[in-house]
Amino acid sequence: MPRSFIIIILFIIAVIFLVACNKSGVTKNSDPCFGTTASFSADVNPIIQTYCNQPGCHSPGSFNGPGALTNYSQVFSARSRIRVQIEAGLMPQNATLSTTQRNKILCWIDSGALNN
């Protein structure tokens, strides 16, 4: 066999090996919820109360979007809408959440939105 043919075969095998090893999809480092445990009371509720439960937005008596977001029941009921709005970067309306704040809310919702 010619040497160039062997080199080409080895190159193809190496490429296949590298691609196969990286096809696992999401790695631990690229998953925003990896290692993130979000608690409603410690993580999510303070963000909601600071940025969302504001006059003219989602304070008591509000009819904006899902309405008031003043307690766990209201936030839990609105979790799907909250997720869509936060993921799209549309909420909070007059502020910007940090990546950590955003991930805390999204991961909490994705983990079942427990009252913890």
N, CA, C and O atoms as a printed pandas DataFrame, in Angstrom:
     atom_number atom_name residue_name chain_id  residue_number  x_coord  y_coord  z_coord
0              1         N          MET        A               1    0.824   -1.171    0.000
1              2        CA          MET        A               1    0.000    0.000    0.000
2              3         C          MET        A               1    0.875    1.244    0.000
3              4         O          MET        A               1    1.887    1.294    0.698
4              5         N          PRO        A               2    0.492    2.240   -0.774
5              6        CA          PRO        A               2    1.269    3.477   -0.793
6              7         C          PRO        A               2    1.146    4.213    0.555
7              8         O          PRO        A               2    0.112    4.178    1.222
8              9         N          ARG        A               3    2.208    4.853    0.905
9             10        CA          ARG        A               3    2.257    5.557    2.184
10            11         C          ARG        A               3    1.192    6.648    2.280
11            12         O          ARG        A               3    0.615    6.829    3.353
12            13         N          SER        A               4    0.911    7.376    1.209
13            14        CA          SER        A               4   -0.097    8.445    1.219
14            15         C          SER        A               4   -1.490    7.875    1.524
15            16         O          SER        A               4   -2.291    8.525    2.195
16            17         N          PHE        A               5   -1.778    6.665    1.035
17            18        CA          PHE        A               5   -3.062    6.022    1.290
18            19         C          PHE        A               5   -3.215    5.725    2.785
19            20         O          PHE        A               5   -4.286    5.941    3.352
20            21         N          ILE        A               6   -2.165    5.238    3.416
21            22        CA          ILE        A               6   -2.194    4.924    4.851
22            23         C          ILE        A               6   -2.394    6.205    5.666
23            24         O          ILE        A               6   -3.139    6.211    6.646
24            25         N          ILE        A               7   -1.736    7.274    5.262
25            26        CA          ILE        A               7   -1.874    8.549    5.969
26            27         C          ILE        A               7   -3.314    9.062    5.863
27            28         O          ILE        A               7   -3.873    9.556    6.842
28            29         N          ILE        A               8   -3.899    8.945    4.692
29            30        CA          ILE        A               8   -5.289    9.383    4.495
30            31         C          ILE        A               8   -6.236    8.557    5.359
31            32         O          ILE        A               8   -7.139    9.110    5.986
32            33         N          ILE        A               9   -6.043    7.258    5.397
33            34        CA          ILE        A               9   -6.885    6.370    6.205
34            35         C          ILE        A               9   -6.753    6.731    7.692
35            36         O          ILE        A               9   -7.757    6.817    8.399
36            37         N          LEU        A              10   -5.522    6.940    8.163
37            38        CA          LEU        A              10   -5.305    7.317    9.561
38            39         C          LEU        A              10   -5.946    8.667    9.887
39            40         O          LEU        A              10   -6.498    8.853   10.972
40            41         N          PHE        A              11   -5.869    9.594    8.956
41            42        CA          PHE        A              11   -6.481   10.903    9.137
42            43         C          PHE        A              11   -8.001   10.766    9.256
43            44         O          PHE        A              11   -8.609   11.378   10.134
44            45         N          ILE        A              12   -8.604    9.985    8.399
45            46        CA          ILE        A              12  -10.058    9.769    8.427
46            47         C          ILE        A              12  -10.476    9.116    9.744
47            48         O          ILE        A              12  -11.482    9.505   10.336
48            49         N          ILE        A              13   -9.718    8.137   10.199
49            50        CA          ILE        A              13  -10.014    7.460   11.464
50            51         C          ILE        A              13   -9.919    8.457   12.625
51            52         O          ILE        A              13  -10.763    8.462   13.520
52            53         N          ALA        A              14   -8.891    9.291   12.596
53            54        CA          ALA        A              14   -8.718   10.287   13.659
54            55         C          ALA        A              14   -9.893   11.268   13.678
55            56         O          ALA        A              14  -10.400   11.599   14.749
56            57         N          VAL        A              15  -10.325   11.730   12.518
57            58        CA          VAL        A              15  -11.454   12.661   12.435
58            59         C          VAL        A              15  -12.729   11.997   12.947
59            60         O          VAL        A              15  -13.479   12.606   13.711
60            61         N          ILE        A              16  -12.979   10.771   12.540
61            62        CA          ILE        A              16  -14.161   10.032   13.008
62            63         C          ILE        A              16  -14.111    9.882   14.524
63            64         O          ILE        A              16  -15.121   10.075   15.201
64            65         N          PHE        A              17  -12.963    9.546   15.050
65            66        CA          PHE        A              17  -12.804    9.383   16.500
66            67         C          PHE        A              17  -13.097   10.691   17.228
67            68         O          PHE        A              17  -13.815   10.688   18.228
68            69         N          LEU        A              18  -12.559   11.797   16.748
69            70        CA          LEU        A              18  -12.777   13.090   17.392
70            71         C          LEU        A              18  -14.235   13.522   17.323
71            72         O          LEU        A              18  -14.773   14.033   18.305
72            73         N          VAL        A              19  -14.873   13.328   16.195
73            74        CA          VAL        A              19  -16.276   13.700   16.044
74            75         C          VAL        A              19  -17.149   12.828   16.934
75            76         O          VAL        A              19  -18.060   13.335   17.589
76            77         N          ALA        A              20  -16.889   11.537   16.970
77            78        CA          ALA        A              20  -17.684   10.614   17.786
78            79         C          ALA        A              20  -17.553   10.957   19.264
79            80         O          ALA        A              20  -18.529   10.835   20.004
80            81         N          CYS        A              21  -16.400   11.374   19.704
81            82        CA          CYS        A              21  -16.193   11.702   21.114
82            83         C          CYS        A              21  -16.878   13.005   21.502
83            84         O          CYS        A              21  -17.129   13.226   22.687
84            85         N          ASN        A              22  -17.185   13.865   20.558
85            86        CA          ASN        A              22  -17.802   15.150   20.857
86            87         C          ASN        A              22  -19.278   15.209   20.501
87            88         O          ASN        A              22  -19.858   16.294   20.538
88            89         N          LYS        A              23  -19.903   14.108   20.161
89            90        CA          LYS        A              23  -21.303   14.097   19.758
90            91         C          LYS        A              23  -22.266   13.933   20.923
91            92         O          LYS        A              23  -23.459   13.719   20.704
92            93         N          SER        A              24  -21.789   14.025   22.131
93            94        CA          SER        A              24  -22.658   13.810   23.291
94            95         C          SER        A              24  -23.667   14.927   23.491
95            96         O          SER        A              24  -24.545   14.812   24.346
96            97         N          GLY        A              25  -23.563   15.999   22.728
97            98        CA          GLY        A              25  -24.516   17.089   22.873
98            99         C          GLY        A              25  -24.034   18.088   23.904
99           100         O          GLY        A              25  -22.958   18.670   23.760
100          101         N          VAL        A              26  -24.831   18.289   24.949
101          102        CA          VAL        A              26  -24.501   19.276   25.964
102          103         C          VAL        A              26  -23.484   18.695   26.938
103          104         O          VAL        A              26  -23.674   17.606   27.479
104          105         N          THR        A              27  -22.428   19.421   27.148
105          106        CA          THR        A              27  -21.441   18.985   28.128
106          107         C          THR        A              27  -21.761   19.647   29.458
107          108         O          THR        A              27  -22.550   20.590   29.516
108          109         N          LYS        A              28  -21.157   19.160   30.507
109          110        CA          LYS        A              28  -21.423   19.708   31.834
110          111         C          LYS        A              28  -21.127   21.199   31.891
111          112         O          LYS        A              28  -21.835   21.940   32.572
112          113         N          ASN        A              29  -20.109   21.645   31.199
113          114        CA          ASN        A              29  -19.732   23.045   31.268
114          115         C          ASN        A              29  -20.640   23.956   30.468
115          116         O          ASN        A              29  -20.706   25.148   30.768
116          117         N          SER        A              30  -21.351   23.448   29.452
117          118        CA          SER        A              30  -22.201   24.304   28.640
118          119         C          SER        A              30  -23.657   24.264   29.079
119          120         O          SER        A              30  -24.469   25.023   28.550
120          121         N          ASP        A              31  -24.012   23.417   30.016
121          122        CA          ASP        A              31  -25.374   23.330   30.524
122          123         C          ASP        A              31  -25.543   24.395   31.607
123          124         O          ASP        A              31  -24.913   24.297   32.660
124          125         N          PRO        A              32  -26.385   25.418   31.370
125          126        CA          PRO        A              32  -26.514   26.491   32.353
126          127         C          PRO        A              32  -27.078   26.029   33.693
127          128         O          PRO        A              32  -26.918   26.721   34.699
128          129         N          CYS        A              33  -27.736   24.869   33.723
129          130        CA          CYS        A              33  -28.301   24.370   34.977
130          131         C          CYS        A              33  -27.371   23.398   35.689
131          132         O          CYS        A              33  -27.664   22.979   36.809
132          133         N          PHE        A              34  -26.257   23.029   35.064
133          134        CA          PHE        A              34  -25.335   22.104   35.709
134          135         C          PHE        A              34  -24.759   22.755   36.965
135          136         O          PHE        A              34  -24.150   23.823   36.907
136          137         N          GLY        A              35  -24.963   22.099   38.080
137          138        CA          GLY        A              35  -24.448   22.621   39.336
138          139         C          GLY        A              35  -25.277   23.746   39.921
139          140         O          GLY        A              35  -24.919   24.300   40.961
140          141         N          THR        A              36  -26.388   24.099   39.269
141          142        CA          THR        A              36  -27.245   25.165   39.751
142          143         C          THR        A              36  -28.455   24.570   40.451
143          144         O          THR        A              36  -29.268   23.881   39.833
144          145         N          THR        A              37  -28.563   24.835   41.717
145          146        CA          THR        A              37  -29.765   24.444   42.441
146          147         C          THR        A              37  -30.438   25.731   42.845
147          148         O          THR        A              37  -29.907   26.497   43.649
148          149         N          ALA        A              38  -31.591   25.964   42.296
149          150        CA          ALA        A              38  -32.299   27.196   42.588
150          151         C          ALA        A              38  -33.445   26.920   43.541
151          152         O          ALA        A              38  -34.254   26.016   43.329
152          153         N          SER        A              39  -33.494   27.699   44.568
153          154        CA          SER        A              39  -34.556   27.625   45.566
154          155         C          SER        A              39  -35.499   28.796   45.325
155          156         O          SER        A              39  -35.058   29.911   45.045
156          157         N          PHE        A              40  -36.795   28.538   45.436
157          158        CA          PHE        A              40  -37.752   29.638   45.259
158          159         C          PHE        A              40  -37.510   30.721   46.296
159          160         O          PHE        A              40  -37.384   31.896   45.951
160          161         N          SER        A              41  -37.444   30.335   47.563
161          162        CA          SER        A              41  -37.346   31.338   48.626
162          163         C          SER        A              41  -36.001   32.063   48.651
163          164         O          SER        A              41  -35.955   33.262   48.925
164          165         N          ALA        A              42  -34.921   31.364   48.374
165          166        CA          ALA        A              42  -33.594   31.977   48.470
166          167         C          ALA        A              42  -33.128   32.649   47.180
167          168         O          ALA        A              42  -32.387   33.630   47.227
168          169         N          ASP        A              43  -33.557   32.127   46.028
169          170        CA          ASP        A              43  -33.020   32.614   44.755
170          171         C          ASP        A              43  -34.053   33.314   43.872
171          172         O          ASP        A              43  -33.859   34.456   43.457
172          173         N          VAL        A              44  -35.136   32.623   43.595
173          174        CA          VAL        A              44  -36.102   33.110   42.606
174          175         C          VAL        A              44  -36.979   34.238   43.157
175          176         O          VAL        A              44  -37.111   35.286   42.526
176          177         N          ASN        A              45  -37.571   34.027   44.315
177          178        CA          ASN        A              45  -38.482   35.038   44.854
178          179         C          ASN        A              45  -37.816   36.395   45.055
179          180         O          ASN        A              45  -38.427   37.410   44.722
180          181         N          PRO        A              46  -36.597   36.465   45.582
181          182        CA          PRO        A              46  -35.964   37.797   45.701
182          183         C          PRO        A              46  -35.809   38.500   44.347
183          184         O          PRO        A              46  -35.959   39.720   44.267
184          185         N          ILE        A              47  -35.517   37.757   43.301
185          186        CA          ILE        A              47  -35.391   38.363   41.966
186          187         C          ILE        A              47  -36.750   38.861   41.489
187          188         O          ILE        A              47  -36.870   39.982   40.996
188          189         N          ILE        A              48  -37.776   38.021   41.638
189          190        CA          ILE        A              48  -39.133   38.389   41.207
190          191         C          ILE        A              48  -39.608   39.625   41.977
191          192         O          ILE        A              48  -40.165   40.549   41.384
192          193         N          GLN        A              49  -39.388   39.641   43.290
193          194        CA          GLN        A              49  -39.862   40.770   44.097
194          195         C          GLN        A              49  -39.089   42.050   43.782
195          196         O          GLN        A              49  -39.653   43.142   43.838
196          197         N          THR        A              50  -37.823   41.926   43.455
197          198        CA          THR        A              50  -37.006   43.103   43.143
198          199         C          THR        A              50  -37.314   43.674   41.762
199          200         O          THR        A              50  -37.412   44.890   41.600
200          201         N          TYR        A              51  -37.466   42.803   40.773
201          202        CA          TYR        A              51  -37.596   43.262   39.388
202          203         C          TYR        A              51  -39.007   43.218   38.821
203          204         O          TYR        A              51  -39.311   43.971   37.895
204          205         N          CYS        A              52  -39.869   42.369   39.340
205          206        CA          CYS        A              52  -41.186   42.169   38.734
206          207         C          CYS        A              52  -42.338   42.733   39.566
207          208         O          CYS        A              52  -43.256   43.341   39.016
208          209         N          ASN        A              53  -42.298   42.538   40.868
209          210        CA          ASN        A              53  -43.365   42.997   41.765
210          211         C          ASN        A              53  -43.181   44.488   42.010
211          212         O          ASN        A              53  -42.878   44.913   43.125
212          213         N          GLN        A              54  -43.367   45.268   40.967
213          214        CA          GLN        A              54  -43.191   46.713   41.018
214          215         C          GLN        A              54  -44.470   47.396   40.534
215          216         O          GLN        A              54  -45.188   46.838   39.704
216          217         N          PRO        A              55  -44.763   48.589   41.039
217          218        CA          PRO        A              55  -45.939   49.315   40.548
218          219         C          PRO        A              55  -45.903   49.444   39.019
219          220         O          PRO        A              55  -44.881   49.814   38.441
220          221         N          GLY        A              56  -46.996   49.143   38.398
221          222        CA          GLY        A              56  -47.078   49.219   36.944
222          223         C          GLY        A              56  -46.644   47.947   36.244
223          224         O          GLY        A              56  -46.771   47.835   35.025
224          225         N          CYS        A              57  -46.136   46.994   36.997
225          226        CA          CYS        A              57  -45.717   45.723   36.377
226          227         C          CYS        A              57  -46.553   44.578   36.947
227          228         O          CYS        A              57  -47.642   44.302   36.445
228          229         N          HIS        A              58  -46.059   43.913   37.983
229          230        CA          HIS        A              58  -46.746   42.738   38.526
230          231         C          HIS        A              58  -46.950   42.843   40.031
231          232         O          HIS        A              58  -46.801   41.861   40.759
232          233         N          SER        A              59  -47.294   44.047   40.491
233          234        CA          SER        A              59  -47.574   44.268   41.906
234          235         C          SER        A              59  -49.009   43.841   42.225
235          236         O          SER        A              59  -49.761   43.500   41.313
236          237         N          PRO        A              60  -49.398   43.853   43.495
237          238        CA          PRO        A              60  -50.763   43.454   43.846
238          239         C          PRO        A              60  -51.808   44.213   43.025
239          240         O          PRO        A              60  -51.715   45.428   42.849
240          241         N          GLY        A              61  -52.790   43.484   42.534
241          242        CA          GLY        A              61  -53.853   44.076   41.733
242          243         C          GLY        A              61  -53.520   44.250   40.264
243          244         O          GLY        A              61  -54.357   44.734   39.503
244          245         N          SER        A              62  -52.337   43.875   39.848
245          246        CA          SER        A              62  -51.908   44.041   38.461
246          247         C          SER        A              62  -52.656   43.090   37.534
247          248         O          SER        A              62  -52.971   41.955   37.891
248          249         N          PHE        A              63  -52.930   43.591   36.333
249          250        CA          PHE        A              63  -53.520   42.752   35.288
250          251         C          PHE        A              63  -52.553   42.605   34.114
251          252         O          PHE        A              63  -52.920   42.062   33.072
252          253         N          ASN        A              64  -51.318   43.086   34.278
253          254        CA          ASN        A              64  -50.304   42.947   33.230
254          255         C          ASN        A              64  -49.918   41.486   33.074
255          256         O          ASN        A              64  -49.655   40.802   34.063
256          257         N          GLY        A              65  -49.884   41.012   31.858
257          258        CA          GLY        A              65  -49.436   39.635   31.587
258          259         C          GLY        A              65  -50.151   38.646   32.472
259          260         O          GLY        A              65  -51.376   38.541   32.431
260          261         N          PRO        A              66  -49.387   37.910   33.281
261          262        CA          PRO        A              66  -50.015   36.916   34.156
262          263         C          PRO        A              66  -50.611   37.525   35.420
263          264         O          PRO        A              66  -51.142   36.794   36.256
264          265         N          GLY        A              67  -50.535   38.844   35.580
265          266        CA          GLY        A              67  -51.062   39.496   36.774
266          267         C          GLY        A              67  -49.990   39.671   37.830
267          268         O          GLY        A              67  -48.795   39.715   37.535
268          269         N          ALA        A              68  -50.450   39.769   39.074
269          270        CA          ALA        A              68  -49.529   39.995   40.189
270          271         C          ALA        A              68  -48.614   38.791   40.385
271          272         O          ALA        A              68  -49.015   37.645   40.180
272          273         N          LEU        A              69  -47.376   39.076   40.788
273          274        CA          LEU        A              69  -46.394   38.037   41.106
274          275         C          LEU        A              69  -45.856   38.324   42.504
275          276         O          LEU        A              69  -44.695   38.694   42.674
276          277         N          THR        A              70  -46.714   38.149   43.490
277          278        CA          THR        A              70  -46.353   38.510   44.853
278          279         C          THR        A              70  -46.082   37.319   45.753
279          280         O          THR        A              70  -45.562   37.492   46.855
280          281         N          ASN        A              71  -46.424   36.106   45.310
281          282        CA          ASN        A              71  -46.212   34.925   46.150
282          283         C          ASN        A              71  -45.950   33.692   45.285
283          284         O          ASN        A              71  -46.045   33.744   44.059
284          285         N          TYR        A              72  -45.622   32.597   45.941
285          286        CA          TYR        A              72  -45.275   31.370   45.227
286          287         C          TYR        A              72  -46.391   30.919   44.287
287          288         O          TYR        A              72  -46.119   30.582   43.135
288          289         N          SER        A              73  -47.636   30.907   44.752
289          290        CA          SER        A              73  -48.755   30.413   43.925
290          291         C          SER        A              73  -48.876   31.187   42.621
291          292         O          SER        A              73  -49.084   30.601   41.559
292          293         N          GLN        A              74  -48.747   32.498   42.707
293          294        CA          GLN        A              74  -48.857   33.329   41.502
294          295         C          GLN        A              74  -47.682   33.099   40.562
295          296         O          GLN        A              74  -47.866   33.005   39.349
296          297         N          VAL        A              75  -46.491   33.008   41.110
297          298        CA          VAL        A              75  -45.305   32.776   40.279
298          299         C          VAL        A              75  -45.378   31.383   39.664
299          300         O          VAL        A              75  -45.084   31.212   38.481
300          301         N          PHE        A              76  -45.766   30.391   40.451
301          302        CA          PHE        A              76  -45.886   29.017   39.939
302          303         C          PHE        A              76  -46.900   28.955   38.800
303          304         O          PHE        A              76  -46.642   28.319   37.778
304          305         N          SER        A              77  -48.039   29.602   38.963
305          306        CA          SER        A              77  -49.073   29.596   37.924
306          307         C          SER        A              77  -48.590   30.270   36.638
307          308         O          SER        A              77  -49.014   29.906   35.541
308          309         N          ALA        A              78  -47.711   31.241   36.782
309          310        CA          ALA        A              78  -47.223   32.003   35.628
310          311         C          ALA        A              78  -45.881   31.500   35.104
311          312         O          ALA        A              78  -45.301   32.118   34.211
312          313         N          ARG        A              79  -45.379   30.395   35.640
313          314        CA          ARG        A              79  -44.013   29.954   35.331
314          315         C          ARG        A              79  -43.744   29.795   33.846
315          316         O          ARG        A              79  -42.659   30.153   33.386
316          317         N          SER        A              80  -44.691   29.270   33.081
317          318        CA          SER        A              80  -44.457   29.088   31.638
318          319         C          SER        A              80  -44.296   30.426   30.936
319          320         O          SER        A              80  -43.407   30.594   30.102
320          321         N          ARG        A              81  -45.156   31.376   31.274
321          322        CA          ARG        A              81  -45.070   32.705   30.661
322          323         C          ARG        A              81  -43.807   33.428   31.106
323          324         O          ARG        A              81  -43.164   34.119   30.315
324          325         N          ILE        A              82  -43.457   33.262   32.383
325          326        CA          ILE        A              82  -42.232   33.872   32.901
326          327         C          ILE        A              82  -41.029   33.327   32.150
327          328         O          ILE        A              82  -40.140   34.082   31.758
328          329         N          ARG        A              83  -41.003   32.013   31.951
329          330        CA          ARG        A              83  -39.879   31.376   31.262
330          331         C          ARG        A              83  -39.708   31.943   29.854
331          332         O          ARG        A              83  -38.602   32.304   29.451
332          333         N          VAL        A              84  -40.802   32.017   29.120
333          334        CA          VAL        A              84  -40.753   32.511   27.739
334          335         C          VAL        A              84  -40.239   33.950   27.710
335          336         O          VAL        A              84  -39.377   34.290   26.899
336          337         N          GLN        A              85  -40.767   34.788   28.591
337          338        CA          GLN        A              85  -40.388   36.202   28.600
338          339         C          GLN        A              85  -38.931   36.409   29.008
339          340         O          GLN        A              85  -38.223   37.223   28.415
340          341         N          ILE        A              86  -38.494   35.676   30.012
341          342        CA          ILE        A              86  -37.106   35.826   30.473
342          343         C          ILE        A              86  -36.138   35.262   29.449
343          344         O          ILE        A              86  -35.102   35.865   29.171
344          345         N          GLU        A              87  -36.470   34.110   28.887
345          346        CA          GLU        A              87  -35.584   33.516   27.882
346          347         C          GLU        A              87  -35.454   34.414   26.655
347          348         O          GLU        A              87  -34.383   34.494   26.053
348          349         N          ALA        A              88  -36.536   35.086   26.285
349          350        CA          ALA        A              88  -36.508   35.990   25.133
350          351         C          ALA        A              88  -35.857   37.335   25.469
351          352         O          ALA        A              88  -35.609   38.144   24.575
352          353         N          GLY        A              89  -35.582   37.575   26.755
353          354        CA          GLY        A              89  -34.980   38.844   27.164
354          355         C          GLY        A              89  -35.974   39.991   27.222
355          356         O          GLY        A              89  -35.577   41.156   27.241
356          357         N          LEU        A              90  -37.269   39.672   27.249
357          358        CA          LEU        A              90  -38.297   40.712   27.262
358          359         C          LEU        A              90  -38.669   41.176   28.666
359          360         O          LEU        A              90  -39.279   42.231   28.838
360          361         N          MET        A              91  -38.305   40.392   29.652
361          362        CA          MET        A              91  -38.609   40.749   31.036
362          363         C          MET        A              91  -37.351   40.582   31.871
363          364         O          MET        A              91  -36.526   39.721   31.565
364          365         N          PRO        A              92  -37.187   41.356   32.883
365          366        CA          PRO        A              92  -38.058   42.426   33.319
366          367         C          PRO        A              92  -38.006   43.603   32.357
367          368         O          PRO        A              92  -37.010   43.822   31.668
368          369         N          GLN        A              93  -39.077   44.337   32.327
369          370        CA          GLN        A              93  -39.251   45.370   31.313
370          371         C          GLN        A              93  -38.280   46.548   31.440
371          372         O          GLN        A              93  -37.774   47.037   30.430
372          373         N          ASN        A              94  -38.020   46.998   32.636
373          374        CA          ASN        A              94  -37.174   48.186   32.808
374          375         C          ASN        A              94  -35.812   47.875   33.416
375          376         O          ASN        A              94  -35.172   48.751   33.998
376          377         N          ALA        A              95  -35.375   46.640   33.284
377          378        CA          ALA        A              95  -34.087   46.239   33.853
378          379         C          ALA        A              95  -33.544   45.055   33.058
379          380         O          ALA        A              95  -34.217   44.516   32.179
380          381         N          THR        A              96  -32.339   44.672   33.377
381          382        CA          THR        A              96  -31.722   43.511   32.749
382          383         C          THR        A              96  -31.232   42.579   33.843
383          384         O          THR        A              96  -30.542   43.000   34.772
384          385         N          LEU        A              97  -31.595   41.310   33.726
385          386        CA          LEU        A              97  -31.116   40.313   34.684
386          387         C          LEU        A              97  -29.710   39.885   34.303
387          388         O          LEU        A              97  -29.365   39.833   33.123
388          389         N          SER        A              98  -28.912   39.581   35.298
389          390        CA          SER        A              98  -27.594   39.013   35.019
390          391         C          SER        A              98  -27.787   37.590   34.509
391          392         O          SER        A              98  -28.865   37.016   34.663
392          393         N          THR        A              99  -26.769   37.027   33.913
393          394        CA          THR        A              99  -26.845   35.642   33.438
394          395         C          THR        A              99  -27.149   34.707   34.598
395          396         O          THR        A              99  -27.925   33.764   34.446
396          397         N          THR        A             100  -26.553   34.957   35.740
397          398        CA          THR        A             100  -26.801   34.116   36.912
398          399         C          THR        A             100  -28.252   34.208   37.356
399          400         O          THR        A             100  -28.874   33.185   37.639
400          401         N          GLN        A             101  -28.802   35.414   37.423
401          402        CA          GLN        A             101  -30.205   35.581   37.815
402          403         C          GLN        A             101  -31.133   34.893   36.819
403          404         O          GLN        A             101  -32.068   34.189   37.200
404          405         N          ARG        A             102  -30.859   35.108   35.556
405          406        CA          ARG        A             102  -31.663   34.499   34.490
406          407         C          ARG        A             102  -31.629   32.979   34.610
407          408         O          ARG        A             102  -32.672   32.327   34.559
408          409         N          ASN        A             103  -30.434   32.416   34.770
409          410        CA          ASN        A             103  -30.293   30.964   34.874
410          411         C          ASN        A             103  -30.968   30.416   36.120
411          412         O          ASN        A             103  -31.541   29.327   36.083
412          413         N          LYS        A             104  -30.909   31.156   37.225
413          414        CA          LYS        A             104  -31.569   30.698   38.457
414          415         C          LYS        A             104  -33.062   30.509   38.209
415          416         O          LYS        A             104  -33.632   29.485   38.586
416          417         N          ILE        A             105  -33.691   31.488   37.580
417          418        CA          ILE        A             105  -35.130   31.399   37.322
418          419         C          ILE        A             105  -35.430   30.287   36.327
419          420         O          ILE        A             105  -36.319   29.469   36.566
420          421         N          LEU        A             106  -34.707   30.246   35.222
421          422        CA          LEU        A             106  -34.961   29.231   34.195
422          423         C          LEU        A             106  -34.715   27.823   34.734
423          424         O          LEU        A             106  -35.494   26.911   34.459
424          425         N          CYS        A             107  -33.648   27.642   35.490
425          426        CA          CYS        A             107  -33.336   26.315   36.040
426          427         C          CYS        A             107  -34.343   25.906   37.102
427          428         O          CYS        A             107  -34.695   24.731   37.203
428          429         N          TRP        A             108  -34.809   26.860   37.892
429          430        CA          TRP        A             108  -35.828   26.569   38.884
430          431         C          TRP        A             108  -37.103   26.080   38.192
431          432         O          TRP        A             108  -37.703   25.092   38.615
432          433         N          ILE        A             109  -37.505   26.764   37.144
433          434        CA          ILE        A             109  -38.693   26.356   36.382
434          435         C          ILE        A             109  -38.467   24.983   35.759
435          436         O          ILE        A             109  -39.320   24.101   35.866
436          437         N          ASP        A             110  -37.323   24.802   35.112
437          438        CA          ASP        A             110  -37.017   23.526   34.444
438          439         C          ASP        A             110  -36.893   22.361   35.417
439          440         O          ASP        A             110  -37.050   21.203   35.031
440          441         N          SER        A             111  -36.608   22.671   36.686
441          442        CA          SER        A             111  -36.467   21.619   37.696
442          443         C          SER        A             111  -37.779   21.317   38.427
443          444         O          SER        A             111  -37.781   20.598   39.427
444          445         N          GLY        A             112  -38.873   21.856   37.939
445          446        CA          GLY        A             112  -40.172   21.555   38.522
446          447         C          GLY        A             112  -40.785   22.694   39.309
447          448         O          GLY        A             112  -41.890   22.538   39.828
448          449         N          ALA        A             113  -40.128   23.817   39.420
449          450        CA          ALA        A             113  -40.647   25.001   40.097
450          451         C          ALA        A             113  -41.171   24.677   41.502
451          452         O          ALA        A             113  -42.310   24.990   41.851
452          453         N          LEU        A             114  -40.314   24.050   42.281
453          454        CA          LEU        A             114  -40.703   23.634   43.629
454          455         C          LEU        A             114  -40.818   24.814   44.586
455          456         O          LEU        A             114  -40.147   25.831   44.416
456          457         N          ASN        A             115  -41.668   24.670   45.585
457          458        CA          ASN        A             115  -41.820   25.688   46.625
458          459         C          ASN        A             115  -40.811   25.357   47.720
459          460         O          ASN        A             115  -41.161   24.829   48.776
460          461         N          ASN        A             116  -39.573   25.676   47.446
461          462        CA          ASN        A             116  -38.500   25.342   48.381
462          463         C          ASN        A             116  -37.730   26.577   48.814
463          464         O          ASN        A             116  -36.790   26.474   49.602
